[in-house]
């Protein structure tokens, strides 16, 4: 399937319905079965896919509705990570987890999620994975000599999983590394580990770096300047960054540090419940085009839509698509 | 009969509770009430710490009956007794008047001048009086000769306590220093004070911060942007002289405390420190009752006794029939409502002092169908009430919750919100004390339901903890700290 110029996609998560939150919490309180929860997830994911299609996105995700949060869904699957399952009250909270031995190689079972997505859409599909740097920041390290060593082993395990995903048909893979922004001093080894993660993975890979979206709020403030020049060594096709909420000041960096990266430009503020008009979105895209050529530009929200009500999330996606279409037409003339 | 002893003061509990029991038993023995009626009596004994309040010594809270109750020969009757107000030897007469339907109706028809229809207390005319007080505080103070702070327990605001301010300054300086070491110190360090009073606290805070900054040689002071916010332009104007030395760093912002983000949306995620003191307890509020897995809304209507209406009318040279109209005029224009301003002030103060609330319980609905203040879902409420005592009446703190929820988006990721106020931090406390509404000067005082605030915060990704105010012995104030949770 050929993608249009300025293709549109999500960063990953779609609106988490309050009823699903409740049912997830019920599951964690052992009041509903795993089987029932799986069925509920299947229905919710189908619905999220349908919303993205109706909004007109070119590349869809599964909305990450099976995940309790962006960390625990992966840590639970990593062998060698010990999790205190009594440590959370609300499904979205983080577990307390620790690593006390070397992480062995093992399948993480993400392929089934992706196959389900593929089976339920005819659009291009993308799977999003939390990166090793962000994961290692949420694990108490009682074994490895350094966080880098821990992240490296996580990357090796996940690299195998990415290859399995490619075998299953994954063409678009997004690695989420928001914790880079919280720990800019790690960026050099963070990129090294990222490269281990994507080594030999034959897919279009992007890395999403935002300033956090925990509970719909930023976790850090600052500038993307810390990424450069280290990020230029990343063996990925796309950088996905947030610009809608923060404004476009950091776009200058793309002029200052020329690269071959595509830019996934966040043009939807996911931390504000007001729905941008298509005109506002178009204006944001035009601004990005002053720094990045259209053939290197992908249009997406600043981050996941997890914390937005469904009608707001859908409205924002639709505005994003309409704004992108407006600019596409301008580019055609 | 079920007797609920909602206070633990030994001084009045022993005599009043036994007097209450013997009074109702004698009514039963004398066949003034039937055994069935007796069995359906729920007596609540309170001790109201606010000498000025909205309660009669004995009041009956009626319920709009559900189907089940209508079928019952003797529906439940809730009788609330203020053991502080009830005079020795008067209990029986007051109880008889309150509980007999015919006497109650007669009393209502002949002895009460209602100022509004039944509705949520949040929409009551009492809050219009509260607003009038803050808008025309100087008028009130000039008549009483006392500043509003003198009305507070302890005679001054805990918000101005010098050591509390010093600790607050130090905490903030440490935050800036930490951000500085991480290379994340913003060019402008925003601080928001909501409800400025006379800016006494703001001035002390800035003085002390300036001194601490100089002592450490960190030069953070010029980065400070201190936002003094209040809904009253008059208050903002009055606050200016206190911070004269720091005017370059100060901005004076008219702002609705219920929705600070609406005014300050350009500072979303940028404010490092938000502070308020004695504000949440003065935001409009309402109460609910949790009983038999159902939520009942407490509706209220303000009234004056006919006796007080006539007395006040006489003192202010107006006709008793004209009192309701004059009250609405008072709320529009203040003491100038009357040709003689001095009498206008007397009218305001007397009406406020005499105002009482009649209550009823309505809309008994199942919990999942109930609508709570924004940010608080019925599912959350269900979680909160899971371990709560049955038959619990508590504040929703709607105004405080609204303000809290609409302030959080302003916080910088490392920012924090500090609220000095009076909090109920555990729902169980509601069955052990009276938490408002009371009257303080010309304003309303209501304890804030901290348990609900904490729940809203936790679901929104914030940690909340309450620390008793350690700087004044006997202080009822707690400090709520809110920080971002990862």
Interface residues (C-beta under 8 A of the other chain):
Chain A: X18 X22 X89 X90 X94 X211 X212 X214 X215 X216 X217 X218 X219 X220 X221 X222 X271 X272
Chain B: X184 X186 X268 X269 X270 X377 X379 X409 X411 X412 X413 X458 X459 X460 X461 X462 X484 X485 X486
